Amino acid sequence: MQNADLNTEHFAGFSENHYQHGMHTLAWISLWLIVGIGVAFGLYGFFVGL
């Protein structure tokens, strides 16, 4: 088998484009929004439960 590094530049899937970058950014924003909202509700429920 040949070295995979030689063929990566010919494979279009590895090329970064604007659409991929935008979707990646939106995915991280939504992930951290979900995590932050979950932590906020968890802390709220914890303190109300006290």
C-alpha positions in Angstrom: 0.0 0.0 0.0 1.3 3.5 -0.9 1.8 6.3 1.6 -1.6 7.9 2.2 0.0 11.4 2.5 0.8 11.4 -1.2 -2.9 11.1 -2.2 -4.6 13.5 0.3 -4.1 16.5 -2.0 -6.0 14.8 -4.8 -9.0 13.8 -2.5 -11.5 16.6 -2.5 -13.0 15.5 0.8 -10.1 16.9 2.8 -10.3 20.4 1.2 -11.7 22.9 3.6 -14.4 25.2 2.1 -16.6 28.0 3.4 -19.7 25.8 3.7 -17.9 23.2 5.8 -16.3 25.9 8.0 -19.8 27.5 8.6 -21.4 24.2 9.5 -18.5 23.4 11.8 -18.9 26.7 13.6 -22.7 26.3 13.9 -22.2 22.8 15.2 -19.9 24.0 18.0 -22.2 26.9 18.9 -25.2 24.7 19.1 -23.2 22.1 21.1 -22.1 24.6 23.7 -25.5 26.2 23.9 -27.0 22.8 24.7 -24.3 22.1 27.3 -24.7 25.5 28.8 -28.5 25.4 29.0 -28.3 21.9 30.5 -25.8 23.0 33.2 -27.9 26.1 33.9 -31.1 24.1 34.4 -29.2 21.5 36.4 -27.8 24.2 38.8 -31.2 25.9 39.0 -32.8 22.6 39.9 -30.1 21.8 42.4 -30.5 25.1 44.3 -34.3 25.0 44.1 -34.1 21.5 45.5 -32.1 22.7 48.5 
